[in-house]
Amino acid sequence: MNHNISTYRSLLHLVALDKTDHELKAIGELFLSAMRDWPSDERLNIPESIAVFKLNFGDPLTVENTARYHGRGTDWTWKGEAGVSLSQMMEHALKHFGLTDFDAIIELLLSHYARQFLLSGTRKPLRSRGYTYFQVSDGALSEADQVHWQNTMASYGLDTQDNTWSIEMPLSMNLGQYQLIKNCINRLAPLKVQLMEAKAAFPDLQYEVNLVLWTKEENFRLDQAQIQWLSELGAGLDAEVFPM
């Protein structure tokens, strides 16, 4: 198994970066759905999640044994939903790739995204690669507030979906963590007044900057200007650093 993509979060980020529609992406989305629906205290990295699936549904995993969960407990419905996603994923893999072996399906999926995003043309790991995005979310806004906020933020170029609004700096090669965050903050700077006003009007809004790096850098730091900007806005920082 490709160890550069070993967690739910890393695969989630890569599938989100993929702006094309194709059959492997559909398989990835179904696998992520299964991992997401499984109770969070048992959602581990990808190899461990597969082991948990096999323990609960049967080994080998098949279209039939994943389609119906026979366990019990307060979370059995969510486990059943995860099984349905796994079953649909395997049906899709059989139809489009002729694969029935679950491990082979996952290897095909991870290898594809490793080649597309994490390897250079010579198939050697890139020295550094990553992206960052800013998001605002809240699940308690009234419908009128949602419409107002969406229209306001959309006019500034933020993507809107449900109750989450985001602005994204796309995948960049060989950019360090400082430059990625700086680029994101620079793009947000013209919105600062509107964001502060929204924070005052809707105090439950949550602001977060997400940084994703595939890199050999081990230490993560922000400079003082970045810390001040984020603290004034009250934005949290979620950093994901994946070793190459």
MODELLER restraints for C-alpha pairs under 7 A, 6 or more apart:
rsr = mdl.restraints
at = mdl.atoms
rsr.add(forms.Gaussian(group=physical.xy_distance, feature=features.Distance(at['CA:1:A'], at['CA:107:A']), mean=5.83, stdev=0.5))
rsr.add(forms.Gaussian(group=physical.xy_distance, feature=features.Distance(at['CA:2:A'], at['CA:110:A']), mean=6.41, stdev=0.5))
rsr.add(forms.Gaussian(group=physical.xy_distance, feature=features.Distance(at['CA:2:A'], at['CA:111:A']), mean=6.50, stdev=0.5))
rsr.add(forms.Gaussian(group=physical.xy_distance, feature=features.Distance(at['CA:4:A'], at['CA:244:A']), mean=6.38, stdev=0.5))
rsr.add(forms.Gaussian(group=physical.xy_distance, feature=features.Distance(at['CA:5:A'], at['CA:11:A']), mean=6.22, stdev=0.5))
rsr.add(forms.Gaussian(group=physical.xy_distance, feature=features.Distance(at['CA:5:A'], at['CA:110:A']), mean=6.62, stdev=0.5))
rsr.add(forms.Gaussian(group=physical.xy_distance, feature=features.Distance(at['CA:6:A'], at['CA:45:A']), mean=5.85, stdev=0.5))
rsr.add(forms.Gaussian(group=physical.xy_distance, feature=features.Distance(at['CA:6:A'], at['CA:46:A']), mean=5.33, stdev=0.5))
rsr.add(forms.Gaussian(group=physical.xy_distance, feature=features.Distance(at['CA:7:A'], at['CA:45:A']), mean=4.36, stdev=0.5))
rsr.add(forms.Gaussian(group=physical.xy_distance, feature=features.Distance(at['CA:7:A'], at['CA:46:A']), mean=5.21, stdev=0.5))
rsr.add(forms.Gaussian(group=physical.xy_distance, feature=features.Distance(at['CA:8:A'], at['CA:32:A']), mean=6.94, stdev=0.5))
rsr.add(forms.Gaussian(group=physical.xy_distance, feature=features.Distance(at['CA:8:A'], at['CA:45:A']), mean=6.20, stdev=0.5))
rsr.add(forms.Gaussian(group=physical.xy_distance, feature=features.Distance(at['CA:8:A'], at['CA:46:A']), mean=6.38, stdev=0.5))
rsr.add(forms.Gaussian(group=physical.xy_distance, feature=features.Distance(at['CA:12:A'], at['CA:32:A']), mean=6.87, stdev=0.5))
rsr.add(forms.Gaussian(group=physical.xy_distance, feature=features.Distance(at['CA:14:A'], at['CA:113:A']), mean=6.82, stdev=0.5))
rsr.add(forms.Gaussian(group=physical.xy_distance, feature=features.Distance(at['CA:15:A'], at['CA:25:A']), mean=6.68, stdev=0.5))
rsr.add(forms.Gaussian(group=physical.xy_distance, feature=features.Distance(at['CA:24:A'], at['CA:109:A']), mean=6.17, stdev=0.5))
rsr.add(forms.Gaussian(group=physical.xy_distance, feature=features.Distance(at['CA:27:A'], at['CA:89:A']), mean=5.36, stdev=0.5))
rsr.add(forms.Gaussian(group=physical.xy_distance, feature=features.Distance(at['CA:27:A'], at['CA:92:A']), mean=6.91, stdev=0.5))
rsr.add(forms.Gaussian(group=physical.xy_distance, feature=features.Distance(at['CA:28:A'], at['CA:109:A']), mean=6.66, stdev=0.5))
rsr.add(forms.Gaussian(group=physical.xy_distance, feature=features.Distance(at['CA:30:A'], at['CA:85:A']), mean=5.39, stdev=0.5))
rsr.add(forms.Gaussian(group=physical.xy_distance, feature=features.Distance(at['CA:30:A'], at['CA:86:A']), mean=6.72, stdev=0.5))
rsr.add(forms.Gaussian(group=physical.xy_distance, feature=features.Distance(at['CA:30:A'], at['CA:89:A']), mean=5.65, stdev=0.5))
rsr.add(forms.Gaussian(group=physical.xy_distance, feature=features.Distance(at['CA:31:A'], at['CA:85:A']), mean=6.76, stdev=0.5))
rsr.add(forms.Gaussian(group=physical.xy_distance, feature=features.Distance(at['CA:31:A'], at['CA:86:A']), mean=6.31, stdev=0.5))
rsr.add(forms.Gaussian(group=physical.xy_distance, feature=features.Distance(at['CA:31:A'], at['CA:89:A']), mean=6.73, stdev=0.5))
rsr.add(forms.Gaussian(group=physical.xy_distance, feature=features.Distance(at['CA:33:A'], at['CA:82:A']), mean=6.80, stdev=0.5))
rsr.add(forms.Gaussian(group=physical.xy_distance, feature=features.Distance(at['CA:33:A'], at['CA:85:A']), mean=6.46, stdev=0.5))
rsr.add(forms.Gaussian(group=physical.xy_distance, feature=features.Distance(at['CA:34:A'], at['CA:82:A']), mean=3.95, stdev=0.5))
rsr.add(forms.Gaussian(group=physical.xy_distance, feature=features.Distance(at['CA:34:A'], at['CA:83:A']), mean=6.67, stdev=0.5))
rsr.add(forms.Gaussian(group=physical.xy_distance, feature=features.Distance(at['CA:34:A'], at['CA:85:A']), mean=5.37, stdev=0.5))
rsr.add(forms.Gaussian(group=physical.xy_distance, feature=features.Distance(at['CA:34:A'], at['CA:86:A']), mean=6.16, stdev=0.5))
rsr.add(forms.Gaussian(group=physical.xy_distance, feature=features.Distance(at['CA:35:A'], at['CA:43:A']), mean=6.38, stdev=0.5))
rsr.add(forms.Gaussian(group=physical.xy_distance, feature=features.Distance(at['CA:35:A'], at['CA:82:A']), mean=6.80, stdev=0.5))
rsr.add(forms.Gaussian(group=physical.xy_distance, feature=features.Distance(at['CA:37:A'], at['CA:78:A']), mean=5.51, stdev=0.5))
rsr.add(forms.Gaussian(group=physical.xy_distance, feature=features.Distance(at['CA:37:A'], at['CA:79:A']), mean=6.64, stdev=0.5))
rsr.add(forms.Gaussian(group=physical.xy_distance, feature=features.Distance(at['CA:37:A'], at['CA:81:A']), mean=6.52, stdev=0.5))
rsr.add(forms.Gaussian(group=physical.xy_distance, feature=features.Distance(at['CA:37:A'], at['CA:82:A']), mean=5.29, stdev=0.5))
rsr.add(forms.Gaussian(group=physical.xy_distance, feature=features.Distance(at['CA:38:A'], at['CA:78:A']), mean=6.04, stdev=0.5))
rsr.add(forms.Gaussian(group=physical.xy_distance, feature=features.Distance(at['CA:38:A'], at['CA:79:A']), mean=5.35, stdev=0.5))
rsr.add(forms.Gaussian(group=physical.xy_distance, feature=features.Distance(at['CA:38:A'], at['CA:82:A']), mean=5.88, stdev=0.5))
rsr.add(forms.Gaussian(group=physical.xy_distance, feature=features.Distance(at['CA:39:A'], at['CA:75:A']), mean=6.99, stdev=0.5))
rsr.add(forms.Gaussian(group=physical.xy_distance, feature=features.Distance(at['CA:43:A'], at['CA:49:A']), mean=6.18, stdev=0.5))
rsr.add(forms.Gaussian(group=physical.xy_distance, feature=features.Distance(at['CA:54:A'], at['CA:60:A']), mean=6.73, stdev=0.5))
rsr.add(forms.Gaussian(group=physical.xy_distance, feature=features.Distance(at['CA:54:A'], at['CA:61:A']), mean=6.10, stdev=0.5))
rsr.add(forms.Gaussian(group=physical.xy_distance, feature=features.Distance(at['CA:57:A'], at['CA:65:A']), mean=5.85, stdev=0.5))
rsr.add(forms.Gaussian(group=physical.xy_distance, feature=features.Distance(at['CA:57:A'], at['CA:66:A']), mean=5.64, stdev=0.5))
rsr.add(forms.Gaussian(group=physical.xy_distance, feature=features.Distance(at['CA:57:A'], at['CA:69:A']), mean=6.77, stdev=0.5))
rsr.add(forms.Gaussian(group=physical.xy_distance, feature=features.Distance(at['CA:58:A'], at['CA:65:A']), mean=6.64, stdev=0.5))
rsr.add(forms.Gaussian(group=physical.xy_distance, feature=features.Distance(at['CA:61:A'], at['CA:102:A']), mean=6.31, stdev=0.5))
rsr.add(forms.Gaussian(group=physical.xy_distance, feature=features.Distance(at['CA:63:A'], at['CA:87:A']), mean=4.50, stdev=0.5))
rsr.add(forms.Gaussian(group=physical.xy_distance, feature=features.Distance(at['CA:63:A'], at['CA:90:A']), mean=5.90, stdev=0.5))
rsr.add(forms.Gaussian(group=physical.xy_distance, feature=features.Distance(at['CA:63:A'], at['CA:91:A']), mean=6.42, stdev=0.5))
rsr.add(forms.Gaussian(group=physical.xy_distance, feature=features.Distance(at['CA:66:A'], at['CA:83:A']), mean=4.61, stdev=0.5))
rsr.add(forms.Gaussian(group=physical.xy_distance, feature=features.Distance(at['CA:66:A'], at['CA:84:A']), mean=6.31, stdev=0.5))
rsr.add(forms.Gaussian(group=physical.xy_distance, feature=features.Distance(at['CA:66:A'], at['CA:86:A']), mean=6.21, stdev=0.5))
rsr.add(forms.Gaussian(group=physical.xy_distance, feature=features.Distance(at['CA:66:A'], at['CA:87:A']), mean=5.27, stdev=0.5))
rsr.add(forms.Gaussian(group=physical.xy_distance, feature=features.Distance(at['CA:67:A'], at['CA:83:A']), mean=5.47, stdev=0.5))
rsr.add(forms.Gaussian(group=physical.xy_distance, feature=features.Distance(at['CA:67:A'], at['CA:84:A']), mean=4.86, stdev=0.5))
rsr.add(forms.Gaussian(group=physical.xy_distance, feature=features.Distance(at['CA:67:A'], at['CA:87:A']), mean=5.30, stdev=0.5))
rsr.add(forms.Gaussian(group=physical.xy_distance, feature=features.Distance(at['CA:68:A'], at['CA:80:A']), mean=6.28, stdev=0.5))
rsr.add(forms.Gaussian(group=physical.xy_distance, feature=features.Distance(at['CA:68:A'], at['CA:83:A']), mean=6.59, stdev=0.5))
rsr.add(forms.Gaussian(group=physical.xy_distance, feature=features.Distance(at['CA:69:A'], at['CA:79:A']), mean=6.87, stdev=0.5))
rsr.add(forms.Gaussian(group=physical.xy_distance, feature=features.Distance(at['CA:69:A'], at['CA:80:A']), mean=4.95, stdev=0.5))
rsr.add(forms.Gaussian(group=physical.xy_distance, feature=features.Distance(at['CA:69:A'], at['CA:83:A']), mean=6.64, stdev=0.5))
rsr.add(forms.Gaussian(group=physical.xy_distance, feature=features.Distance(at['CA:90:A'], at['CA:100:A']), mean=6.68, stdev=0.5))
rsr.add(forms.Gaussian(group=physical.xy_distance, feature=features.Distance(at['CA:93:A'], at['CA:99:A']), mean=5.57, stdev=0.5))
rsr.add(forms.Gaussian(group=physical.xy_distance, feature=features.Distance(at['CA:93:A'], at['CA:105:A']), mean=6.85, stdev=0.5))
rsr.add(forms.Gaussian(group=physical.xy_distance, feature=features.Distance(at['CA:94:A'], at['CA:100:A']), mean=5.81, stdev=0.5))
rsr.add(forms.Gaussian(group=physical.xy_distance, feature=features.Distance(at['CA:99:A'], at['CA:105:A']), mean=6.55, stdev=0.5))
rsr.add(forms.Gaussian(group=physical.xy_distance, feature=features.Distance(at['CA:118:A'], at['CA:125:A']), mean=6.21, stdev=0.5))
rsr.add(forms.Gaussian(group=physical.xy_distance, feature=features.Distance(at['CA:118:A'], at['CA:126:A']), mean=6.43, stdev=0.5))
rsr.add(forms.Gaussian(group=physical.xy_distance, feature=features.Distance(at['CA:119:A'], at['CA:125:A']), mean=4.69, stdev=0.5))
rsr.add(forms.Gaussian(group=physical.xy_distance, feature=features.Distance(at['CA:119:A'], at['CA:126:A']), mean=5.73, stdev=0.5))
rsr.add(forms.Gaussian(group=physical.xy_distance, feature=features.Distance(at['CA:120:A'], at['CA:126:A']), mean=5.82, stdev=0.5))
rsr.add(forms.Gaussian(group=physical.xy_distance, feature=features.Distance(at['CA:125:A'], at['CA:244:A']), mean=6.51, stdev=0.5))
rsr.add(forms.Gaussian(group=physical.xy_distance, feature=features.Distance(at['CA:127:A'], at['CA:174:A']), mean=6.43, stdev=0.5))
rsr.add(forms.Gaussian(group=physical.xy_distance, feature=features.Distance(at['CA:127:A'], at['CA:215:A']), mean=6.14, stdev=0.5))
rsr.add(forms.Gaussian(group=physical.xy_distance, feature=features.Distance(at['CA:127:A'], at['CA:216:A']), mean=6.96, stdev=0.5))
rsr.add(forms.Gaussian(group=physical.xy_distance, feature=features.Distance(at['CA:128:A'], at['CA:173:A']), mean=6.20, stdev=0.5))
rsr.add(forms.Gaussian(group=physical.xy_distance, feature=features.Distance(at['CA:128:A'], at['CA:174:A']), mean=4.55, stdev=0.5))
rsr.add(forms.Gaussian(group=physical.xy_distance, feature=features.Distance(at['CA:128:A'], at['CA:175:A']), mean=6.54, stdev=0.5))
rsr.add(forms.Gaussian(group=physical.xy_distance, feature=features.Distance(at['CA:128:A'], at['CA:214:A']), mean=5.77, stdev=0.5))
rsr.add(forms.Gaussian(group=physical.xy_distance, feature=features.Distance(at['CA:128:A'], at['CA:215:A']), mean=4.41, stdev=0.5))
rsr.add(forms.Gaussian(group=physical.xy_distance, feature=features.Distance(at['CA:128:A'], at['CA:216:A']), mean=6.96, stdev=0.5))
rsr.add(forms.Gaussian(group=physical.xy_distance, feature=features.Distance(at['CA:129:A'], at['CA:171:A']), mean=6.99, stdev=0.5))
rsr.add(forms.Gaussian(group=physical.xy_distance, feature=features.Distance(at['CA:129:A'], at['CA:172:A']), mean=5.76, stdev=0.5))
rsr.add(forms.Gaussian(group=physical.xy_distance, feature=features.Distance(at['CA:129:A'], at['CA:173:A']), mean=4.61, stdev=0.5))
rsr.add(forms.Gaussian(group=physical.xy_distance, feature=features.Distance(at['CA:129:A'], at['CA:174:A']), mean=5.39, stdev=0.5))
rsr.add(forms.Gaussian(group=physical.xy_distance, feature=features.Distance(at['CA:129:A'], at['CA:175:A']), mean=6.46, stdev=0.5))
rsr.add(forms.Gaussian(group=physical.xy_distance, feature=features.Distance(at['CA:129:A'], at['CA:213:A']), mean=5.78, stdev=0.5))
rsr.add(forms.Gaussian(group=physical.xy_distance, feature=features.Distance(at['CA:129:A'], at['CA:214:A']), mean=5.17, stdev=0.5))
rsr.add(forms.Gaussian(group=physical.xy_distance, feature=features.Distance(at['CA:129:A'], at['CA:215:A']), mean=6.30, stdev=0.5))
rsr.add(forms.Gaussian(group=physical.xy_distance, feature=features.Distance(at['CA:130:A'], at['CA:171:A']), mean=5.31, stdev=0.5))
rsr.add(forms.Gaussian(group=physical.xy_distance, feature=features.Distance(at['CA:130:A'], at['CA:172:A']), mean=5.61, stdev=0.5))
rsr.add(forms.Gaussian(group=physical.xy_distance, feature=features.Distance(at['CA:130:A'], at['CA:173:A']), mean=6.84, stdev=0.5))
rsr.add(forms.Gaussian(group=physical.xy_distance, feature=features.Distance(at['CA:130:A'], at['CA:212:A']), mean=5.26, stdev=0.5))
rsr.add(forms.Gaussian(group=physical.xy_distance, feature=features.Distance(at['CA:130:A'], at['CA:213:A']), mean=4.15, stdev=0.5))
rsr.add(forms.Gaussian(group=physical.xy_distance, feature=features.Distance(at['CA:130:A'], at['CA:214:A']), mean=5.82, stdev=0.5))
rsr.add(forms.Gaussian(group=physical.xy_distance, feature=features.Distance(at['CA:131:A'], at['CA:169:A']), mean=5.90, stdev=0.5))
rsr.add(forms.Gaussian(group=physical.xy_distance, feature=features.Distance(at['CA:131:A'], at['CA:170:A']), mean=5.43, stdev=0.5))
rsr.add(forms.Gaussian(group=physical.xy_distance, feature=features.Distance(at['CA:131:A'], at['CA:171:A']), mean=4.50, stdev=0.5))
rsr.add(forms.Gaussian(group=physical.xy_distance, feature=features.Distance(at['CA:131:A'], at['CA:172:A']), mean=6.07, stdev=0.5))
rsr.add(forms.Gaussian(group=physical.xy_distance, feature=features.Distance(at['CA:131:A'], at['CA:180:A']), mean=6.61, stdev=0.5))
rsr.add(forms.Gaussian(group=physical.xy_distance, feature=features.Distance(at['CA:131:A'], at['CA:211:A']), mean=6.19, stdev=0.5))
rsr.add(forms.Gaussian(group=physical.xy_distance, feature=features.Distance(at['CA:131:A'], at['CA:212:A']), mean=5.39, stdev=0.5))
rsr.add(forms.Gaussian(group=physical.xy_distance, feature=features.Distance(at['CA:131:A'], at['CA:213:A']), mean=6.66, stdev=0.5))
rsr.add(forms.Gaussian(group=physical.xy_distance, feature=features.Distance(at['CA:132:A'], at['CA:168:A']), mean=6.16, stdev=0.5))
rsr.add(forms.Gaussian(group=physical.xy_distance, feature=features.Distance(at['CA:132:A'], at['CA:169:A']), mean=5.36, stdev=0.5))
rsr.add(forms.Gaussian(group=physical.xy_distance, feature=features.Distance(at['CA:132:A'], at['CA:180:A']), mean=6.33, stdev=0.5))
rsr.add(forms.Gaussian(group=physical.xy_distance, feature=features.Distance(at['CA:132:A'], at['CA:181:A']), mean=6.70, stdev=0.5))
rsr.add(forms.Gaussian(group=physical.xy_distance, feature=features.Distance(at['CA:132:A'], at['CA:184:A']), mean=6.78, stdev=0.5))
rsr.add(forms.Gaussian(group=physical.xy_distance, feature=features.Distance(at['CA:132:A'], at['CA:210:A']), mean=5.46, stdev=0.5))
rsr.add(forms.Gaussian(group=physical.xy_distance, feature=features.Distance(at['CA:132:A'], at['CA:211:A']), mean=4.35, stdev=0.5))
rsr.add(forms.Gaussian(group=physical.xy_distance, feature=features.Distance(at['CA:132:A'], at['CA:212:A']), mean=5.95, stdev=0.5))
rsr.add(forms.Gaussian(group=physical.xy_distance, feature=features.Distance(at['CA:133:A'], at['CA:166:A']), mean=6.81, stdev=0.5))
rsr.add(forms.Gaussian(group=physical.xy_distance, feature=features.Distance(at['CA:133:A'], at['CA:167:A']), mean=5.64, stdev=0.5))
rsr.add(forms.Gaussian(group=physical.xy_distance, feature=features.Distance(at['CA:133:A'], at['CA:168:A']), mean=4.08, stdev=0.5))
rsr.add(forms.Gaussian(group=physical.xy_distance, feature=features.Distance(at['CA:133:A'], at['CA:169:A']), mean=5.75, stdev=0.5))
rsr.add(forms.Gaussian(group=physical.xy_distance, feature=features.Distance(at['CA:133:A'], at['CA:184:A']), mean=6.73, stdev=0.5))
rsr.add(forms.Gaussian(group=physical.xy_distance, feature=features.Distance(at['CA:133:A'], at['CA:209:A']), mean=5.85, stdev=0.5))
rsr.add(forms.Gaussian(group=physical.xy_distance, feature=features.Distance(at['CA:133:A'], at['CA:210:A']), mean=5.29, stdev=0.5))
rsr.add(forms.Gaussian(group=physical.xy_distance, feature=features.Distance(at['CA:133:A'], at['CA:211:A']), mean=6.69, stdev=0.5))
rsr.add(forms.Gaussian(group=physical.xy_distance, feature=features.Distance(at['CA:134:A'], at['CA:166:A']), mean=5.37, stdev=0.5))
rsr.add(forms.Gaussian(group=physical.xy_distance, feature=features.Distance(at['CA:134:A'], at['CA:167:A']), mean=5.27, stdev=0.5))
rsr.add(forms.Gaussian(group=physical.xy_distance, feature=features.Distance(at['CA:134:A'], at['CA:168:A']), mean=6.29, stdev=0.5))
rsr.add(forms.Gaussian(group=physical.xy_distance, feature=features.Distance(at['CA:134:A'], at['CA:208:A']), mean=5.78, stdev=0.5))
rsr.add(forms.Gaussian(group=physical.xy_distance, feature=features.Distance(at['CA:134:A'], at['CA:209:A']), mean=4.39, stdev=0.5))
rsr.add(forms.Gaussian(group=physical.xy_distance, feature=features.Distance(at['CA:134:A'], at['CA:210:A']), mean=6.13, stdev=0.5))
rsr.add(forms.Gaussian(group=physical.xy_distance, feature=features.Distance(at['CA:135:A'], at['CA:164:A']), mean=6.65, stdev=0.5))
rsr.add(forms.Gaussian(group=physical.xy_distance, feature=features.Distance(at['CA:135:A'], at['CA:165:A']), mean=5.43, stdev=0.5))
rsr.add(forms.Gaussian(group=physical.xy_distance, feature=features.Distance(at['CA:135:A'], at['CA:166:A']), mean=4.09, stdev=0.5))
rsr.add(forms.Gaussian(group=physical.xy_distance, feature=features.Distance(at['CA:135:A'], at['CA:167:A']), mean=6.50, stdev=0.5))
rsr.add(forms.Gaussian(group=physical.xy_distance, feature=features.Distance(at['CA:135:A'], at['CA:207:A']), mean=5.92, stdev=0.5))
rsr.add(forms.Gaussian(group=physical.xy_distance, feature=features.Distance(at['CA:135:A'], at['CA:208:A']), mean=5.46, stdev=0.5))
rsr.add(forms.Gaussian(group=physical.xy_distance, feature=features.Distance(at['CA:135:A'], at['CA:209:A']), mean=6.47, stdev=0.5))
rsr.add(forms.Gaussian(group=physical.xy_distance, feature=features.Distance(at['CA:136:A'], at['CA:164:A']), mean=5.58, stdev=0.5))
rsr.add(forms.Gaussian(group=physical.xy_distance, feature=features.Distance(at['CA:136:A'], at['CA:165:A']), mean=5.15, stdev=0.5))
rsr.add(forms.Gaussian(group=physical.xy_distance, feature=features.Distance(at['CA:136:A'], at['CA:166:A']), mean=6.31, stdev=0.5))
rsr.add(forms.Gaussian(group=physical.xy_distance, feature=features.Distance(at['CA:136:A'], at['CA:205:A']), mean=6.58, stdev=0.5))
rsr.add(forms.Gaussian(group=physical.xy_distance, feature=features.Distance(at['CA:136:A'], at['CA:206:A']), mean=5.48, stdev=0.5))
rsr.add(forms.Gaussian(group=physical.xy_distance, feature=features.Distance(at['CA:136:A'], at['CA:207:A']), mean=4.65, stdev=0.5))
rsr.add(forms.Gaussian(group=physical.xy_distance, feature=features.Distance(at['CA:136:A'], at['CA:208:A']), mean=6.55, stdev=0.5))
rsr.add(forms.Gaussian(group=physical.xy_distance, feature=features.Distance(at['CA:137:A'], at['CA:163:A']), mean=5.62, stdev=0.5))
rsr.add(forms.Gaussian(group=physical.xy_distance, feature=features.Distance(at['CA:137:A'], at['CA:164:A']), mean=4.32, stdev=0.5))
rsr.add(forms.Gaussian(group=physical.xy_distance, feature=features.Distance(at['CA:137:A'], at['CA:165:A']), mean=6.41, stdev=0.5))
rsr.add(forms.Gaussian(group=physical.xy_distance, feature=features.Distance(at['CA:137:A'], at['CA:205:A']), mean=5.82, stdev=0.5))
rsr.add(forms.Gaussian(group=physical.xy_distance, feature=features.Distance(at['CA:137:A'], at['CA:206:A']), mean=5.33, stdev=0.5))
rsr.add(forms.Gaussian(group=physical.xy_distance, feature=features.Distance(at['CA:137:A'], at['CA:207:A']), mean=6.82, stdev=0.5))
rsr.add(forms.Gaussian(group=physical.xy_distance, feature=features.Distance(at['CA:138:A'], at['CA:163:A']), mean=5.82, stdev=0.5))
rsr.add(forms.Gaussian(group=physical.xy_distance, feature=features.Distance(at['CA:138:A'], at['CA:164:A']), mean=6.86, stdev=0.5))
rsr.add(forms.Gaussian(group=physical.xy_distance, feature=features.Distance(at['CA:138:A'], at['CA:204:A']), mean=6.58, stdev=0.5))
rsr.add(forms.Gaussian(group=physical.xy_distance, feature=features.Distance(at['CA:138:A'], at['CA:205:A']), mean=5.13, stdev=0.5))
rsr.add(forms.Gaussian(group=physical.xy_distance, feature=features.Distance(at['CA:138:A'], at['CA:206:A']), mean=6.30, stdev=0.5))
rsr.add(forms.Gaussian(group=physical.xy_distance, feature=features.Distance(at['CA:139:A'], at['CA:163:A']), mean=6.12, stdev=0.5))
rsr.add(forms.Gaussian(group=physical.xy_distance, feature=features.Distance(at['CA:150:A'], at['CA:160:A']), mean=6.43, stdev=0.5))
rsr.add(forms.Gaussian(group=physical.xy_distance, feature=features.Distance(at['CA:154:A'], at['CA:160:A']), mean=6.73, stdev=0.5))
rsr.add(forms.Gaussian(group=physical.xy_distance, feature=features.Distance(at['CA:158:A'], at['CA:165:A']), mean=6.21, stdev=0.5))
rsr.add(forms.Gaussian(group=physical.xy_distance, feature=features.Distance(at['CA:158:A'], at['CA:166:A']), mean=5.42, stdev=0.5))
rsr.add(forms.Gaussian(group=physical.xy_distance, feature=features.Distance(at['CA:158:A'], at['CA:167:A']), mean=5.00, stdev=0.5))
rsr.add(forms.Gaussian(group=physical.xy_distance, feature=features.Distance(at['CA:159:A'], at['CA:165:A']), mean=5.66, stdev=0.5))
rsr.add(forms.Gaussian(group=physical.xy_distance, feature=features.Distance(at['CA:159:A'], at['CA:166:A']), mean=5.30, stdev=0.5))
rsr.add(forms.Gaussian(group=physical.xy_distance, feature=features.Distance(at['CA:159:A'], at['CA:167:A']), mean=6.25, stdev=0.5))
rsr.add(forms.Gaussian(group=physical.xy_distance, feature=features.Distance(at['CA:160:A'], at['CA:166:A']), mean=6.64, stdev=0.5))
rsr.add(forms.Gaussian(group=physical.xy_distance, feature=features.Distance(at['CA:169:A'], at['CA:184:A']), mean=6.03, stdev=0.5))
rsr.add(forms.Gaussian(group=physical.xy_distance, feature=features.Distance(at['CA:178:A'], at['CA:222:A']), mean=6.65, stdev=0.5))
rsr.add(forms.Gaussian(group=physical.xy_distance, feature=features.Distance(at['CA:196:A'], at['CA:233:A']), mean=6.46, stdev=0.5))
rsr.add(forms.Gaussian(group=physical.xy_distance, feature=features.Distance(at['CA:199:A'], at['CA:205:A']), mean=6.30, stdev=0.5))
rsr.add(forms.Gaussian(group=physical.xy_distance, feature=features.Distance(at['CA:207:A'], at['CA:234:A']), mean=6.81, stdev=0.5))
rsr.add(forms.Gaussian(group=physical.xy_distance, feature=features.Distance(at['CA:207:A'], at['CA:235:A']), mean=4.52, stdev=0.5))
rsr.add(forms.Gaussian(group=physical.xy_distance, feature=features.Distance(at['CA:207:A'], at['CA:236:A']), mean=6.28, stdev=0.5))
rsr.add(forms.Gaussian(group=physical.xy_distance, feature=features.Distance(at['CA:208:A'], at['CA:235:A']), mean=4.91, stdev=0.5))
rsr.add(forms.Gaussian(group=physical.xy_distance, feature=features.Distance(at['CA:208:A'], at['CA:236:A']), mean=4.60, stdev=0.5))
rsr.add(forms.Gaussian(group=physical.xy_distance, feature=features.Distance(at['CA:208:A'], at['CA:237:A']), mean=5.59, stdev=0.5))
rsr.add(forms.Gaussian(group=physical.xy_distance, feature=features.Distance(at['CA:209:A'], at['CA:235:A']), mean=6.77, stdev=0.5))
rsr.add(forms.Gaussian(group=physical.xy_distance, feature=features.Distance(at['CA:209:A'], at['CA:236:A']), mean=6.24, stdev=0.5))
rsr.add(forms.Gaussian(group=physical.xy_distance, feature=features.Distance(at['CA:209:A'], at['CA:237:A']), mean=4.85, stdev=0.5))
rsr.add(forms.Gaussian(group=physical.xy_distance, feature=features.Distance(at['CA:209:A'], at['CA:238:A']), mean=6.20, stdev=0.5))
rsr.add(forms.Gaussian(group=physical.xy_distance, feature=features.Distance(at['CA:210:A'], at['CA:237:A']), mean=5.94, stdev=0.5))
rsr.add(forms.Gaussian(group=physical.xy_distance, feature=features.Distance(at['CA:210:A'], at['CA:238:A']), mean=4.78, stdev=0.5))
rsr.add(forms.Gaussian(group=physical.xy_distance, feature=features.Distance(at['CA:210:A'], at['CA:239:A']), mean=5.81, stdev=0.5))
rsr.add(forms.Gaussian(group=physical.xy_distance, feature=features.Distance(at['CA:211:A'], at['CA:238:A']), mean=6.30, stdev=0.5))
rsr.add(forms.Gaussian(group=physical.xy_distance, feature=features.Distance(at['CA:211:A'], at['CA:239:A']), mean=4.71, stdev=0.5))
rsr.add(forms.Gaussian(group=physical.xy_distance, feature=features.Distance(at['CA:211:A'], at['CA:240:A']), mean=6.03, stdev=0.5))
rsr.add(forms.Gaussian(group=physical.xy_distance, feature=features.Distance(at['CA:212:A'], at['CA:239:A']), mean=6.10, stdev=0.5))
rsr.add(forms.Gaussian(group=physical.xy_distance, feature=features.Distance(at['CA:212:A'], at['CA:240:A']), mean=4.77, stdev=0.5))
rsr.add(forms.Gaussian(group=physical.xy_distance, feature=features.Distance(at['CA:212:A'], at['CA:241:A']), mean=5.96, stdev=0.5))
rsr.add(forms.Gaussian(group=physical.xy_distance, feature=features.Distance(at['CA:213:A'], at['CA:240:A']), mean=6.28, stdev=0.5))
rsr.add(forms.Gaussian(group=physical.xy_distance, feature=features.Distance(at['CA:213:A'], at['CA:241:A']), mean=4.82, stdev=0.5))
rsr.add(forms.Gaussian(group=physical.xy_distance, feature=features.Distance(at['CA:213:A'], at['CA:242:A']), mean=6.01, stdev=0.5))
rsr.add(forms.Gaussian(group=physical.xy_distance, feature=features.Distance(at['CA:214:A'], at['CA:241:A']), mean=6.02, stdev=0.5))
rsr.add(forms.Gaussian(group=physical.xy_distance, feature=features.Distance(at['CA:214:A'], at['CA:242:A']), mean=4.70, stdev=0.5))
rsr.add(forms.Gaussian(group=physical.xy_distance, feature=features.Distance(at['CA:214:A'], at['CA:243:A']), mean=5.77, stdev=0.5))
rsr.add(forms.Gaussian(group=physical.xy_distance, feature=features.Distance(at['CA:214:A'], at['CA:244:A']), mean=5.93, stdev=0.5))
rsr.add(forms.Gaussian(group=physical.xy_distance, feature=features.Distance(at['CA:215:A'], at['CA:242:A']), mean=6.38, stdev=0.5))
rsr.add(forms.Gaussian(group=physical.xy_distance, feature=features.Distance(at['CA:215:A'], at['CA:243:A']), mean=5.42, stdev=0.5))
rsr.add(forms.Gaussian(group=physical.xy_distance, feature=features.Distance(at['CA:215:A'], at['CA:244:A']), mean=5.43, stdev=0.5))
rsr.add(forms.Gaussian(group=physical.xy_distance, feature=features.Distance(at['CA:216:A'], at['CA:243:A']), mean=5.67, stdev=0.5))
rsr.add(forms.Gaussian(group=physical.xy_distance, feature=features.Distance(at['CA:216:A'], at['CA:244:A']), mean=5.87, stdev=0.5))
